[in-house]
Amino acid sequence: MNNPNENTELSVAEGVLLGHALVARVAAELGVRAFFIKGPVSVLQGLRKPKTSGDVDVFVSPQDLDAVVGALQEKGWRKRPVDPDSKTFPKHSVTVDHPEWPCCIDVHFRFPGMEAPAADCFETMWANTEQFALAGQDIRVPSKPLAILILALHALRSSQLPARRDELNLLSGFVSQRSMALPVLDLSVRTGSLAAMRPLLQDVVPNSEGLVWPEPSAEWRNRLLVQELGSARIMALVQARWQDKPLLLWRAVFPPRAAFLAGNIYSDMSLKGLLVQHAARWSRFLRALPKIARDLKRYRG
C-alpha cells in the first residue's frame, strides 16, 4: 500500500509541460503577451528531433520582463544568481527555479543574433505567433518560419557541436523549400538577424546573391569565435572603453560571489570554499590557455 504522506515528484518532461501551462496562466493574469520558444513545441512542429527539454523558454516584451519574473517569484520561483559581468556577454534572459519543480524557466526579453531593438523584435515576432494546445491549455508559439529563425540562431551560436550541426542540417532542409525560404528571410531582415543567418540562408534562399549582407555585431562575432570563457573575458576587456577596463579586469581576477553561484547555486560560500573555487578557476584557465590562444588568433584574423 502506498504511503499517502509521500510526495509525488514530477519528472522533468512533466514539469516542462506543466511549466508552460503555469507561465501561460501567469501571463494571462497579468494581461501580458508571452509566447514559448524551442522546447516540446518545436518537436511537435517537426523542427527538432524528439528530445526531452530541460526547461521552459518563454519570450516577453522587455517592458514586461519585471512583471512576469515578479509574478513567478510570488509563486515561489527564485531568480538564479547571475555573473554581474554583462560586458562579456550581454544578458538576454532571466532564469528562475523552484525547489519543488524539476525544471527552470528562462524568461527571454531579447535573442542573440537579432540586432534590431529588442522591443521592435518582440513586436515582429508576436505578429508571427499562433495558438497551440499544450498540457490542456492554449499557448502562443512561433509560426514555423519564426521557429526556424529562432532555432537556427540558437544552433549557429555553437555550430561546432555535432548535435547543433544536425539541427542546422534539418533546418536547412526546411529553408530550402520556397514556402519557407522567403518568410524566414523576411523575418531575418525585420529582426536584424540577416548577418547571423547568412551561413544558413545564402545557399538556399532564391536570388540570395543579390542581397546585401550586413556585418555581424561584435557581440555575435564574439559568441561565434569564443570556445572558452577566458577568451570571452579577454575579448571583452580589449573591446571595452578605457574607463570600463579597470572594473572588468578586477572582476576577471577577483570575481564576486554571484559569479560562482551562477555556475552552481550550491557552491560553498565559506572562506575555505571560496579559496577552493578560486584555485579551481585559475586551474581551468591555465589548462585552457592553448584554446584561448587559438580563439584570440581567430579574433585577430
C-alpha positions as CSV (number, residue, x, y, z in Angstrom):
1,M,0.0,0.0,0.0
2,N,1.4,3.4,-0.9
3,N,2.2,5.8,1.8
4,P,-0.3,8.8,1.4
5,N,2.3,11.1,3.0
6,E,4.9,10.5,0.3
7,N,5.2,13.5,-2.1
8,T,4.8,12.7,-5.8
9,E,7.7,14.1,-7.7
10,L,7.3,15.5,-11.2
11,S,9.5,14.1,-13.9
12,V,11.4,16.7,-16.0
13,A,9.1,16.1,-19.0
14,E,6.0,16.6,-16.8
15,G,7.5,19.7,-15.2
16,V,8.3,21.3,-18.6
17,L,4.7,20.7,-19.9
18,L,3.1,21.9,-16.7
19,G,5.6,24.8,-16.6
20,H,4.3,26.0,-20.0
21,A,0.7,26.0,-18.7
22,L,1.8,27.8,-15.5
23,V,3.6,30.6,-17.3
24,A,0.8,31.0,-19.8
25,R,-1.7,31.4,-17.0
26,V,0.6,33.9,-15.2
27,A,1.0,36.0,-18.4
28,A,-2.8,35.9,-18.9
29,E,-3.5,37.0,-15.4
30,L,-1.1,40.0,-15.9
31,G,-2.5,40.8,-19.3
32,V,1.0,40.3,-20.8
33,R,1.8,38.9,-24.2
34,A,4.0,35.9,-24.0
35,F,5.0,33.1,-26.4
36,F,7.0,29.9,-26.0
37,I,10.1,29.0,-28.0
38,K,12.2,25.9,-28.5
39,G,11.1,23.1,-26.2
40,P,8.5,20.4,-26.9
41,V,6.5,22.5,-29.3
42,S,9.4,22.6,-31.8
43,V,9.5,18.8,-31.7
44,L,5.7,18.7,-32.3
45,Q,6.2,21.1,-35.2
46,G,8.7,18.7,-36.7
47,L,11.5,21.2,-36.5
48,R,13.6,19.2,-34.0
49,K,14.3,15.5,-33.5
50,P,12.4,14.0,-30.4
51,K,14.1,15.1,-27.2
52,T,13.2,15.9,-23.6
53,S,13.5,19.6,-22.9
54,G,15.1,20.5,-19.6
55,D,13.5,23.9,-19.1
56,V,10.7,26.2,-20.2
57,D,11.6,29.0,-22.6
58,V,9.2,31.9,-22.7
59,F,9.6,35.2,-24.6
60,V,8.1,38.5,-23.4
61,S,8.5,42.2,-24.3
62,P,11.4,43.9,-22.5
63,Q,8.9,46.2,-20.7
64,D,7.0,43.2,-19.3
65,L,10.1,41.3,-18.1
66,D,10.0,42.5,-14.5
67,A,6.2,42.0,-14.1
68,V,6.4,38.3,-15.3
69,V,9.5,37.5,-13.2
70,G,7.9,39.2,-10.2
71,A,4.7,37.2,-10.6
72,L,6.6,34.0,-10.7
73,Q,8.6,35.0,-7.6
74,E,5.3,35.5,-5.8
75,K,4.5,31.8,-6.6
76,G,7.8,30.6,-5.0
77,W,10.1,30.8,-8.0
78,R,13.5,32.3,-7.3
79,K,15.9,34.2,-9.6
80,R,19.0,32.3,-10.2
81,P,22.2,34.2,-9.4
82,V,24.0,35.6,-12.4
83,D,27.5,36.8,-13.1
84,P,27.3,40.7,-12.8
85,D,29.7,41.0,-15.8
86,S,27.2,41.9,-18.6
87,K,30.0,43.2,-20.8
88,T,31.4,39.8,-21.8
89,F,28.1,38.5,-23.0
90,P,25.1,40.8,-22.7
91,K,22.2,39.2,-20.9
92,H,19.2,38.1,-22.9
93,S,17.1,36.2,-20.3
94,V,16.3,35.8,-16.6
95,T,16.3,32.3,-15.2
96,V,14.1,31.2,-12.3
97,D,13.9,27.9,-10.4
98,H,11.7,26.4,-7.8
99,P,12.7,23.9,-5.0
100,E,9.7,21.7,-5.9
101,W,10.0,21.8,-9.7
102,P,12.4,19.7,-11.7
103,C,13.0,22.3,-14.4
104,C,13.9,26.0,-14.7
105,I,12.0,28.8,-16.5
106,D,14.0,31.1,-18.8
107,V,12.2,34.3,-19.4
108,H,13.7,35.8,-22.6
109,F,13.5,39.5,-23.5
110,R,15.9,39.5,-26.4
111,F,17.6,36.9,-28.5
112,P,21.3,36.8,-29.5
113,G,21.7,37.3,-33.3
114,M,18.7,39.6,-33.5
115,E,20.3,43.1,-33.8
116,A,17.1,45.2,-34.2
117,P,15.9,46.9,-31.0
118,A,14.6,44.3,-28.6
119,A,11.1,45.9,-28.3
120,D,10.8,46.0,-32.1
121,C,11.9,42.4,-32.4
122,F,9.2,41.4,-30.0
123,E,6.5,43.1,-32.0
124,T,7.7,41.5,-35.2
125,M,7.8,38.1,-33.5
126,W,4.5,38.4,-31.8
127,A,2.8,39.2,-35.1
128,N,4.2,35.8,-36.3
129,T,2.9,33.6,-33.5
130,E,-0.1,31.2,-33.4
131,Q,-2.2,29.2,-30.9
132,F,-1.1,25.7,-29.9
133,A,-2.7,23.3,-27.4
134,L,-0.2,22.0,-24.8
135,A,-0.8,20.5,-21.4
136,G,-4.5,21.2,-21.6
137,Q,-4.1,24.9,-22.3
138,D,-3.8,27.1,-25.4
139,I,-0.5,28.8,-25.6
140,R,1.2,31.1,-28.1
141,V,4.1,29.7,-30.1
142,P,6.1,30.9,-33.1
143,S,4.9,30.2,-36.6
144,K,7.1,27.7,-38.4
145,P,9.2,30.4,-40.2
146,L,9.8,32.2,-36.9
147,A,10.5,29.0,-35.1
148,I,13.1,28.1,-37.8
149,L,14.8,31.5,-37.3
150,I,15.0,31.1,-33.5
151,L,16.2,27.5,-33.6
152,A,18.8,28.4,-36.3
153,L,20.2,31.3,-34.3
154,H,20.4,29.1,-31.3
155,A,22.2,26.4,-33.2
156,L,24.5,28.8,-35.0
157,R,26.0,30.0,-31.7
158,S,27.7,26.6,-31.2
159,S,27.7,25.1,-34.7
160,Q,30.9,23.3,-33.9
161,L,28.9,20.8,-31.8
162,P,27.7,17.7,-33.7
163,A,24.2,18.0,-32.2
164,R,23.9,21.6,-33.4
165,R,25.2,20.7,-36.9
166,D,22.5,18.1,-37.1
167,E,19.9,20.7,-36.2
168,L,21.2,23.1,-38.8
169,N,21.1,20.4,-41.5
170,L,17.5,19.7,-40.6
171,L,16.5,23.4,-40.6
172,S,18.4,23.9,-43.9
173,G,16.1,21.4,-45.5
174,F,13.0,23.4,-44.4
175,V,14.5,26.7,-45.5
176,S,15.3,25.3,-49.0
177,Q,11.6,24.9,-49.5
178,R,10.3,28.1,-51.3
179,S,7.3,28.3,-49.0
180,M,9.7,28.7,-46.0
181,A,12.7,30.4,-47.6
182,L,11.1,33.8,-48.2
183,P,9.2,34.1,-44.9
184,V,12.4,33.2,-43.0
185,L,14.4,35.7,-45.0
186,D,11.8,38.4,-44.3
187,L,11.9,37.7,-40.6
188,S,15.6,37.8,-40.6
189,V,15.6,41.2,-42.2
190,R,13.0,42.6,-39.9
191,T,14.7,41.4,-36.7
192,G,18.2,42.4,-37.8
193,S,19.2,38.7,-38.0
194,L,20.4,38.7,-41.6
195,A,24.1,38.8,-40.7
196,A,23.9,36.0,-38.2
197,M,21.7,33.9,-40.5
198,R,23.9,34.2,-43.6
199,P,25.6,30.8,-43.2
200,L,22.2,29.1,-43.4
201,L,20.4,31.4,-45.9
202,Q,23.0,32.3,-48.5
203,D,23.0,28.9,-50.2
204,V,19.3,28.1,-50.1
205,V,17.4,31.4,-50.5
206,P,16.5,32.2,-54.1
207,N,18.4,35.1,-55.6
208,S,20.4,35.5,-52.4
209,E,23.4,36.6,-54.5
210,G,21.6,40.0,-54.9
211,L,21.3,40.5,-51.1
212,V,23.5,43.0,-49.3
213,W,24.7,41.1,-46.3
214,P,25.3,43.3,-43.2
215,E,28.3,42.8,-41.0
216,P,27.6,40.9,-37.8
217,S,27.8,42.8,-34.5
218,A,30.8,42.5,-32.1
219,E,28.6,40.5,-29.7
220,W,27.7,37.9,-32.4
221,R,31.2,37.6,-33.6
222,N,32.4,37.0,-30.0
223,R,29.8,34.4,-29.5
224,L,30.9,32.5,-32.6
225,L,34.6,32.9,-32.0
226,V,34.8,32.1,-28.3
227,Q,35.0,28.5,-27.2
228,E,36.5,29.3,-23.8
229,L,35.1,31.7,-21.2
230,G,38.6,33.0,-20.6
231,S,38.7,34.1,-24.2
232,A,35.4,35.9,-23.9
233,R,36.6,37.9,-20.9
234,I,39.9,38.9,-22.7
235,M,38.0,40.0,-25.8
236,A,35.5,42.0,-23.7
237,L,38.5,43.7,-22.0
238,V,40.1,44.5,-25.3
239,Q,36.9,45.9,-26.8
240,A,35.7,47.9,-23.7
241,R,36.0,51.6,-23.3
242,W,39.1,52.7,-21.3
243,Q,37.0,53.8,-18.4
244,D,35.4,50.4,-18.2
245,K,38.6,48.3,-18.4
246,P,39.7,48.5,-14.7
247,L,36.4,47.1,-13.4
248,L,36.3,44.4,-16.0
249,L,39.9,43.4,-15.1
250,W,39.1,43.4,-11.4
251,R,36.1,41.2,-11.9
252,A,38.0,38.8,-14.1
253,V,40.7,38.4,-11.4
254,F,38.5,38.7,-8.4
255,P,35.0,37.6,-9.4
256,P,32.2,38.3,-6.9
257,R,30.4,35.5,-5.1
258,A,27.5,35.7,-7.6
259,A,29.8,34.6,-10.4
260,F,30.4,31.3,-8.5
261,L,26.7,30.9,-7.6
262,A,25.8,31.4,-11.3
263,G,27.6,28.3,-12.2
264,N,26.4,26.3,-9.2
265,I,23.7,27.6,-6.8
266,Y,25.0,25.1,-4.2
267,S,28.6,26.4,-4.2
268,D,30.3,26.6,-0.8
269,M,30.5,30.3,0.1
270,S,32.6,29.9,3.2
271,L,36.1,31.3,3.1
272,K,37.6,27.9,2.6
273,G,35.0,27.1,-0.2
274,L,35.8,30.4,-1.9
275,L,39.5,29.7,-1.9
276,V,39.0,26.3,-3.3
277,Q,36.8,27.7,-6.1
278,H,39.3,30.5,-6.9
279,A,42.1,27.8,-7.2
280,A,39.9,25.6,-9.4
281,R,39.0,28.6,-11.6
282,W,42.7,29.5,-12.1
283,S,43.5,25.9,-12.8
284,R,40.8,25.8,-15.5
285,F,42.2,29.0,-17.0
286,L,45.7,27.6,-17.2
287,R,44.5,24.3,-18.8
288,A,42.5,26.3,-21.3
289,L,45.4,28.6,-22.4
290,P,46.0,26.7,-25.7
291,K,42.3,27.0,-26.7
292,I,42.3,30.7,-25.6
293,A,45.3,31.4,-27.8
294,R,43.5,29.8,-30.8
295,D,40.4,31.9,-30.1
296,L,42.4,35.1,-29.9
297,K,44.3,34.2,-33.1
298,R,40.9,33.8,-34.9
299,Y,39.8,37.1,-33.4
300,R,42.8,39.0,-34.7
301,G,42.5,37.3,-38.0
